[in-house]
Amino acid sequence: MTSRSGRAPATDAAAALLGRLVERGVAHVVLSPGSRSQALALAAAEGEARGALRLHVRIDERVAGFTALGIGRETGMPAAVVCTSGTAVANLLPAALEAHHAGVPLLLLTADRPPELRGVGANQTTRQPGMFAPNMRLATDVPVPEASDDDGAGEQTRLLRALAADAVAAALGVGARSAGPVHLNLPFREPLAGALPGWMQAAGAAGADEAETPAPWGALYQGGGGIGESADATDGGDASIVLERGPRTIVVAGADAGPAAEDLAHRGGWPLVAEIVSGARFGRNLVHAYRDLLAAESLGGAVERAVVFGHPTLSREVTALLTRADVEVVAVRGPGEPLNLNGVTVAADAVTVAEGGADRAWLAEWMRASQAGAVDLSPAPPDAAGLSSVEPATRLGAIAAELDVIRAPLDRTALVDAVWRATWPHDRLLFASSRLVRVADRVLGGKKVPVHANRGLAGIDGTIATGIGVALASQTAGAAGVTRVLTGDLALLHDVGALLIPASEREPRIQVIVGNDGGGTIFDDLEVAGVADDAALDRVLYTPQEARLDQLAAAYGWEHRRVTTRAALDQALTAPVTGRQLIEVPLAR
């Protein structure tokens, strides 16, 4: 009950929990408003007012979850998501699953009714504890706060501070194989809010350190279910593997592999097959047209060992290679689930290269084929001689040819090339799980730029929210750069609610580039297109749409540009960006 000073146990508990999360490095809170979570909301607002954290308010919990996911992807630190009880909590499941499978730190703080109201028909009440199992690194149903804490040193406060420290550690993967999501279910009784405690201003000064604090929370954890507990790989313990010379080896870099994959390929003298979403698509050992080369018996068929970083998802050729029984597969542990497609993959915490000379003939064979298969996307140089000719017909012909190039409609290859060329190390690029990421993976060359993609489960949901989270996190403290999101039209429309950002919040510099082909053309390249009736294919898979993206952008306060030529697209991508832009590129089916 509320004390005579206007205090409430719920508010004191919220202040203790959020204060300790901030002390442990949590800098962002993403909040969806609701009644049962009001104590957490008001404590977060106070933290923002004091400059202790950055607060982002989103009315849609699914959007909030993916915004926090984007922040976690960019920073490597969990953002905290706050929501009320009931279906609000269920809307966090897509982001929680992606965080689990991609190994992204994430904190879910879900308000709840007290235990006595569960299962008895109480309003807005369901069984929230365990809702996200077995995908959590840590999950607990926190005891209901029963009393206010006058000086911030009470038992309840000390326990909450200990739990907050444990939650951050679990989200970061301490004691597990990978970072991931954490769920703290927080039941509150009325009154749901009161005056903020005076000790909040000096959060942590009165609380005990973890070593001094009793920690009975272990009995309350409801099934870690974390990646570190998986037994999918054949090597269950810590392992640092020395890669001996001899076997014909390639390095495979999947999503979120990072530069370590390129470094190993360089040190080992091995070909590097790097997906566009890997963050390792650069270096002199990079293989172009890798799908065709893996399908060739003399190259892909001759591979004896594959060393894998990250989570490969973009090509069937890589999947086929990693499934082969005659290929030794070594998977370097990283974010997300262990890789074990062939049932005998060896998991390694780290890999080193044995002494000795590289197999230069093996690498040279790959590099020759790579060079032959590389796609040259550079525009043809102008006909300088024709343009300067004194013969009117010749000069006019050269001018007409240049105008044809300028006016040529964009296709998918030109679109991905333009976005890739416009993006530099101070920028961020996020690929949606759309047809365009596969086009980019086929044709784009090497470039060392920060790349993101939700490839843990490779869903189209949350794309725009994730990109906004990346932008918010990467542009703190005046950092330069633009975040670009390359997406199809259906992925945009699926997450359209993410376009809504409160006017009171700082506007991120972000360009959402939409290849608008009027539906889900990714299915046109799948087997179903060869067996399905055209009308049925359109009705249930292509799902045509005629949304007016210009009006959609205007409704949400985004600048809209519709570009149809490469020159116009290049200009839109390279012009100064001060806020939110939606760049629409019409594409033929």
C-alpha positions in Angstrom: 0.0 0.0 0.0 1.0 3.6 -0.5 2.9 5.1 2.5 2.0 8.4 4.1 4.8 10.0 2.0 3.1 9.0 -1.2 5.5 6.2 -1.9 4.6 2.8 -3.4 6.6 -0.5 -3.3 6.2 -0.8 -7.0 8.0 2.5 -7.6 10.8 1.7 -5.2 11.4 -1.7 -6.8 11.4 -0.2 -10.3 13.9 2.5 -9.2 16.2 -0.1 -7.7 16.1 -2.4 -10.7 16.6 0.2 -13.4 19.2 2.0 -11.3 21.3 -1.1 -11.1 20.8 -2.0 -14.8 22.2 1.5 -15.7 25.2 0.9 -13.3 25.9 -2.4 -15.1 26.1 -0.6 -18.5 22.5 -0.6 -19.8 22.2 2.8 -21.6 18.9 2.4 -23.6 15.4 1.7 -22.4 12.7 1.1 -25.0 9.2 1.5 -23.5 5.7 0.7 -24.6 3.1 2.5 -22.3 0.7 0.6 -20.1 -0.9 0.7 -16.7 0.7 -2.2 -15.0 4.2 -1.0 -16.0 3.8 2.6 -15.0 6.3 2.4 -12.1 9.0 1.2 -14.5 8.0 3.9 -17.0 8.2 6.7 -14.5 11.5 5.5 -13.2 12.8 5.4 -16.8 11.5 8.9 -17.5 13.4 10.1 -14.4 16.5 8.4 -15.5 16.2 10.1 -18.9 15.7 13.5 -17.2 18.9 13.0 -15.2 20.9 12.0 -18.2 21.5 8.4 -16.9 19.9 6.6 -19.9 18.3 7.2 -23.3 14.6 6.5 -23.4 12.7 5.5 -26.6 8.9 5.3 -26.5 7.1 3.0 -29.0 3.3 2.3 -28.8 3.7 -1.1 -30.4 5.5 -3.7 -28.3 6.7 -5.7 -31.3 8.3 -2.5 -32.7 9.8 -1.9 -29.2 11.3 -5.3 -29.1 13.1 -5.0 -32.5 14.2 -1.5 -31.8 16.0 -2.8 -28.7 17.3 -5.7 -30.8 18.9 -3.2 -33.2 20.5 -1.3 -30.3 21.9 -4.6 -29.0 23.2 -5.6 -32.4 25.1 -2.3 -32.8 26.4 -1.8 -29.3 26.9 -5.4 -28.0 25.1 -4.3 -24.8 21.5 -5.2 -24.0 18.8 -2.5 -24.2 15.9 -3.0 -21.8 12.3 -3.3 -23.1 9.5 -2.3 -20.7 5.9 -3.3 -21.3 2.6 -3.9 -19.5 0.9 -7.3 -19.0 -1.1 -9.5 -21.3 -0.8 -9.6 -25.0 1.8 -6.8 -24.8 4.3 -9.4 -23.5 3.4 -11.9 -26.3 4.3 -9.2 -28.9 7.9 -9.4 -27.7 8.3 -13.0 -28.8 9.5 -12.4 -32.4 12.3 -10.2 -31.2 13.1 -12.6 -28.4 13.4 -15.5 -30.8 15.7 -13.5 -33.2 17.8 -12.5 -30.2 18.1 -16.1 -29.1 19.0 -17.5 -32.5 21.4 -14.6 -33.5 23.0 -14.3 -30.0 22.0 -10.6 -29.5 21.8 -9.3 -25.9 18.3 -8.2 -24.9 16.5 -7.5 -21.6 12.7 -8.0 -21.4 11.1 -6.3 -18.3 7.4 -7.3 -18.4 5.0 -6.0 -15.8 2.4 -8.5 -14.5 -0.5 -9.0 -12.1 0.4 -10.6 -8.8 0.3 -14.4 -8.7 -3.0 -14.6 -6.9 -4.7 -13.0 -10.0 -3.4 -15.5 -12.5 -5.7 -18.2 -13.8 -8.8 -16.8 -12.1 -10.2 -14.6 -14.9 -8.6 -11.4 -13.8 -8.5 -8.6 -16.5 -5.4 -8.5 -18.8 -3.8 -11.4 -17.1 -2.2 -14.5 -18.5 0.6 -16.9 -17.4 3.6 -14.8 -18.4 6.3 -16.7 -16.5 8.0 -19.2 -18.8 6.3 -17.6 -21.9 9.6 -17.3 -23.7 11.2 -20.6 -22.6 13.4 -22.3 -23.7 14.9 -19.3 -25.6 16.1 -17.3 -22.6 19.6 -17.1 -21.1 17.8 -16.4 -17.8 14.2 -16.1 -16.8 12.6 -15.4 -13.5 9.2 -14.5 -12.0 10.3 -11.8 -9.5 8.6 -11.7 -6.1 6.0 -9.0 -5.7 7.5 -6.0 -3.9 5.7 -5.7 -0.6 7.2 -2.6 1.1 8.7 0.8 0.4 12.4 1.2 1.0 13.2 4.4 2.9 17.0 4.5 2.4 17.7 2.2 -0.5 19.4 -0.4 1.7 16.5 -2.8 2.4 16.5 -6.5 1.6 14.1 -6.1 -1.3 16.3 -3.4 -2.9 19.5 -5.4 -2.4 17.9 -8.5 -4.0 16.6 -6.5 -7.0 20.1 -5.0 -7.5 21.6 -8.5 -7.4 19.1 -9.7 -9.9 19.8 -6.8 -12.3 23.5 -7.5 -12.2 22.8 -11.2 -13.0 20.4 -10.3 -15.8 23.0 -8.1 -17.6 25.7 -10.8 -17.2 23.3 -13.5 -18.6 22.3 -11.3 -21.5 26.0 -10.8 -22.3 26.5 -14.6 -22.3 28.6 -14.8 -19.1 28.6 -18.5 -18.2 27.0 -19.5 -21.5 28.2 -19.9 -25.1 26.5 -16.8 -26.4 24.7 -13.6 -25.6 21.0 -13.5 -25.8 17.6 -12.5 -24.3 16.7 -12.4 -20.6 13.2 -12.2 -19.2 12.4 -10.6 -15.9 8.7 -10.9 -15.2 7.7 -8.2 -12.6 4.4 -8.5 -10.8 3.1 -5.5 -9.0 0.1 -4.9 -6.7 -1.7 -1.6 -6.5 -0.9 1.2 -6.0 1.1 0.9 -9.2 3.1 4.1 -8.8 4.0 6.6 -6.1 6.6 9.3 -5.5 10.1 8.4 -6.6 12.5 7.5 -3.7 15.0 10.2 -2.7 17.8 7.7 -2.9 17.3 7.2 -6.6 19.4 10.2 -7.3 22.4 8.4 -5.8 21.5 5.0 -7.2 23.9 2.4 -5.9 25.4 4.4 -3.1 23.4 2.6 -0.4 23.1 -0.8 -2.1 25.5 -3.6 -1.5 27.9 -5.0 -4.0 27.0 -8.3 -5.6 29.6 -10.1 -3.4 27.9 -8.8 -0.3 24.3 -9.4 -1.4 22.4 -12.6 -0.7 21.3 -14.1 -4.1 18.4 -16.5 -3.6 17.3 -15.8 -7.2 18.8 -19.0 -8.5 15.8 -21.0 -7.1 13.5 -18.7 -9.1 15.2 -19.0 -12.5 12.8 -20.8 -14.8 14.9 -22.7 -17.2 17.9 -21.0 -18.8 17.5 -22.9 -22.1 20.5 -20.9 -23.4 22.7 -21.6 -26.3 25.5 -22.7 -24.0 23.4 -25.6 -22.8 22.9 -27.0 -26.3 24.4 -30.4 -27.1 24.0 -30.1 -30.8 27.7 -30.0 -31.6 30.0 -32.9 -31.1 32.5 -31.0 -29.0 30.7 -29.9 -25.9 33.6 -28.4 -24.0 35.9 -25.4 -24.5 38.2 -26.0 -27.5 41.0 -24.1 -29.2 41.9 -26.0 -32.4 45.1 -25.9 -34.4 44.3 -26.2 -38.1 46.9 -28.4 -39.6 48.2 -27.8 -43.1 47.3 -30.3 -45.7 43.5 -30.6 -46.2 42.1 -28.4 -49.0 40.4 -25.8 -46.9 38.0 -22.9 -47.4 36.8 -20.4 -44.8 33.0 -19.7 -44.8 31.7 -16.5 -43.3 28.0 -16.4 -42.5 25.9 -13.7 -40.8 27.7 -11.8 -38.1 31.0 -13.6 -38.7 33.0 -10.4 -38.5 36.5 -9.7 -39.6 38.0 -12.8 -37.8 36.9 -14.9 -40.8 38.9 -12.8 -43.2 41.9 -12.8 -40.8 42.0 -16.6 -40.7 41.7 -16.9 -44.4 44.6 -14.5 -44.8 46.8 -16.3 -42.3 46.0 -19.7 -43.6 46.2 -18.8 -47.3 42.7 -20.2 -47.9 39.8 -19.0 -50.1 37.2 -16.9 -48.3 33.5 -17.5 -49.0 31.8 -14.6 -47.3 28.1 -13.8 -47.4 27.1 -10.2 -47.9 25.8 -10.0 -44.3 28.9 -11.5 -42.8 31.0 -8.4 -42.1 33.9 -10.3 -43.6 33.3 -9.6 -47.3 36.7 -8.1 -48.0 40.3 -9.0 -48.4 42.5 -10.5 -51.1 41.3 -14.0 -50.6 37.6 -13.2 -51.1 35.9 -15.5 -53.5 33.5 -13.9 -56.1 30.6 -15.9 -57.6 31.1 -18.3 -54.8 27.9 -20.2 -55.5 29.0 -21.2 -59.0 32.5 -22.2 -57.7 31.1 -24.3 -54.9 28.9 -26.1 -57.4 31.9 -26.9 -59.6 33.3 -30.3 -59.0 36.9 -29.2 -59.4 36.6 -26.5 -56.7 33.6 -27.0 -54.3 33.7 -30.7 -54.9 37.4 -30.9 -53.9 36.9 -29.1 -50.6 38.2 -31.3 -47.7 37.7 -28.9 -44.8 35.5 -25.9 -44.1 36.1 -23.6 -41.2 32.9 -21.7 -40.5 32.3 -18.3 -38.7 28.8 -16.9 -38.1 25.5 -18.3 -39.4 25.4 -19.1 -43.1 21.9 -18.8 -44.5 21.9 -17.2 -48.0 22.9 -20.0 -50.4 22.0 -23.7 -50.9 25.5 -24.3 -52.1 27.0 -23.5 -48.7 24.4 -25.5 -47.0 25.1 -28.5 -49.2 28.8 -28.2 -48.5 28.4 -28.1 -44.8 26.1 -31.1 -44.9 28.5 -33.4 -46.8 29.8 -36.3 -44.8 33.2 -36.2 -46.6 34.0 -32.6 -45.5 35.5 -31.9 -42.1 33.6 -29.0 -40.8 35.0 -26.8 -37.9 32.5 -24.3 -36.6 33.9 -21.4 -34.6 31.5 -20.6 -31.8 30.0 -17.2 -32.0 26.6 -15.6 -31.6 23.6 -17.8 -31.8 23.1 -21.6 -32.0 26.0 -24.0 -32.7 26.3 -25.1 -36.3 26.1 -28.9 -37.0 24.4 -29.6 -40.3 26.3 -32.8 -41.0 25.9 -34.2 -37.5 29.7 -34.4 -36.9 30.7 -30.8 -36.9 33.5 -29.9 -34.5 32.8 -26.8 -32.4 35.8 -24.6 -31.5 36.1 -21.6 -29.2 39.1 -20.4 -31.3 41.2 -21.6 -34.2 44.8 -21.1 -35.1 46.9 -22.0 -38.1 49.7 -24.5 -37.8 53.2 -23.6 -38.9 54.1 -24.4 -42.5 53.6 -23.1 -46.0 50.2 -22.4 -47.5 48.8 -24.5 -50.4 49.4 -21.8 -53.0 48.1 -23.9 -55.9 44.8 -24.5 -54.1 44.3 -20.8 -53.4 45.4 -19.8 -56.9 42.9 -22.1 -58.5 40.1 -20.4 -56.5 41.3 -16.9 -57.2 41.5 -17.5 -61.0 38.0 -18.8 -61.0 36.9 -16.0 -58.7 38.3 -13.3 -61.0 36.6 -14.9 -64.0 33.3 -15.0 -62.2 33.4 -11.5 -60.7 30.6 -9.2 -61.9 31.9 -5.8 -63.1 29.2 -3.3 -62.1 31.2 -0.2 -63.0 29.4 1.9 -65.6 30.9 2.0 -69.0 33.1 5.1 -69.6 31.7 7.8 -71.8 32.6 7.8 -75.5 35.1 10.6 -75.2 36.0 10.5 -78.8 32.4 10.5 -79.9 31.4 13.3 -77.6 34.3 15.5 -78.9 33.9 14.6 -82.5 33.4 17.3 -85.1 31.0 15.1 -87.0 27.5 16.1 -85.9 26.1 12.6 -86.4 28.9 11.0 -84.4 28.6 13.5 -81.6 24.8 13.3 -81.4 25.0 9.5 -81.4 27.4 9.6 -78.4 25.2 12.1 -76.6 22.1 9.9 -77.2 24.0 6.9 -75.8 24.9 8.8 -72.7 21.3 9.9 -72.2 20.1 6.3 -72.6 22.4 5.3 -69.8 21.2 8.1 -67.6 17.6 7.3 -68.3 17.8 3.5 -68.1 15.3 2.2 -65.5 16.8 0.6 -62.4 16.9 -3.1 -61.8 17.8 -5.0 -58.7 21.5 -5.3 -59.5 21.8 -1.6 -60.1 19.9 -0.9 -56.9 22.1 -3.1 -54.6 25.2 -1.8 -56.3 24.2 1.9 -55.7 23.5 1.3 -52.0 26.8 -0.7 -51.6 28.8 2.0 -53.2 27.2 4.8 -51.2 28.0 3.1 -47.8 31.3 3.6 -46.0 32.8 2.5 -42.7 31.2 5.3 -40.7 27.8 4.3 -42.0 25.6 1.3 -41.2 23.8 -1.0 -43.7 21.0 -3.4 -42.7 19.6 -5.9 -45.2 16.1 -7.1 -44.9 15.3 -10.8 -45.5 14.0 -10.0 -48.9 15.0 -10.9 -52.5 17.4 -8.0 -52.6 19.8 -9.5 -50.0 20.2 -12.6 -52.3 20.9 -10.4 -55.3 23.4 -8.4 -53.3 25.1 -11.7 -52.2 25.4 -12.8 -55.8 26.8 -9.7 -57.4 28.5 -7.4 -54.9 32.3 -7.2 -54.5 34.3 -6.8 -51.3 34.1 -3.8 -49.0 34.8 -3.4 -45.3 31.6 -1.7 -44.0 29.5 -2.4 -40.9 26.6 -4.7 -42.0 23.6 -5.9 -40.0 20.8 -8.4 -40.9 18.3 -10.4 -38.8 19.4 -13.8 -40.0 18.9 -15.7 -36.8 15.5 -16.8 -38.0 15.7 -14.8 -41.3 12.1 -13.4 -40.9 10.9 -10.2 -42.5 9.4 -8.9 -39.3 11.0 -6.0 -37.4 13.3 -4.9 -40.2 12.6 -1.1 -40.0 12.5 -1.1 -36.2 15.9 -3.0 -36.1 17.4 -0.4 -38.5 16.1 2.5 -36.4 17.6 0.8 -33.3 21.0 0.5 -35.1 20.8 4.2 -36.1 20.0 5.4 -32.6 22.8 3.4 -31.1 25.4 4.3 -33.8 24.8 8.0 -33.8 25.2 8.8 -30.1 27.6 11.5 -29.0 27.5 13.2 -32.4 28.9 10.2 -34.3 28.9 10.7 -38.1 27.3 8.4 -40.6 23.9 7.3 -42.0 22.1 4.0 -41.4 20.6 2.5 -44.6 18.0 -0.2 -44.6 17.7 -2.1 -47.9 14.3 -3.8 -48.0 11.6 -5.1 -50.2 8.1 -3.6 -50.1 6.5 -6.4 -48.1 9.1 -6.3 -45.4 8.5 -2.6 -45.1 4.7 -3.0 -44.9 5.0 -5.8 -42.4 6.8 -3.4 -40.0 5.1 -0.1 -41.0 4.4 0.8 -37.4 8.1 1.3 -36.8 7.9 4.4 -38.9 6.2 6.2 -36.0 8.7 8.0 -33.8 7.6 10.5 -31.1 8.3 14.1 -32.2 10.0 14.7 -28.8 12.7 12.2 -29.6 15.9 12.9 -31.5 15.5 12.0 -35.1 18.0 9.4 -36.4 19.7 9.8 -39.8 18.3 6.9 -41.7 17.5 6.0 -45.3 15.0 3.2 -45.9 15.5 2.1 -49.5 12.5 0.1 -50.7 12.7 -2.0 -53.9 9.0 -1.9 -54.7 8.1 -4.7 -57.1 4.5 -4.8 -55.9 4.7 -8.0 -53.8 6.8 -11.0 -52.8 8.8 -11.7 -55.9 11.2 -13.8 -53.9 8.9 -16.7 -54.6 9.4 -16.3 -58.3 12.9 -17.8 -57.9 11.8 -20.8 -55.8 10.5 -24.2 -56.9 6.9 -23.3 -56.2 6.9 -21.0 -59.2 7.4 -24.0 -61.4 4.6 -26.1 -60.0 1.9 -23.6 -58.9 -0.9 -22.1 -61.0 -0.1 -18.5 -61.7 -3.3 -17.2 -60.1 -2.7 -19.3 -57.0 0.9 -18.2 -56.8 -0.1 -14.6 -56.9 -2.9 -15.0 -54.4 -1.2 -16.8 -51.6 2.6 -16.2 -52.1 3.3 -13.2 -54.3 0.5 -11.3 -52.5 0.4 -8.2 -54.7 0.1 -4.8 -53.0 -0.6 -1.3 -54.3 0.2 0.8 -51.2 1.0 4.4 -51.8 4.3 4.7 -50.1 4.5 8.5 -50.6 1.3 8.9 -48.5 2.5 6.4 -46.0 5.7 8.4 -45.5 3.8 11.6 -45.2 1.5 10.2 -42.6 4.5 9.2 -40.4 6.6 12.3 -41.0 9.2 10.8 -43.3 10.7 12.5 -46.4 9.7 10.5 -49.5 11.7 10.2 -52.7 10.7 8.1 -55.7 13.6 7.4 -58.0 13.6 5.5 -61.3 17.1 6.0 -62.7 20.6 5.3 -61.4 21.6 8.9 -61.6 18.7 9.9 -59.4 19.3 7.1 -57.0 23.0 8.0 -56.6 22.1 11.6 -56.0 19.5 10.6 -53.3 22.0 8.3 -51.5 24.9 10.7 -51.5 23.0 14.0 -50.6 23.3 15.1 -47.0 20.9 13.3 -44.7 19.5 15.1 -41.6 16.6 12.9 -40.6 14.3 10.1 -41.9 14.1 9.3 -45.6 12.0 6.7 -47.5 13.5 6.2 -50.9 11.2 4.2 -53.2 12.7 2.4 -56.2 10.0 0.9 -58.5 11.1 -2.5 -59.9 9.7 -4.8 -62.5 8.5 -8.2 -61.3 
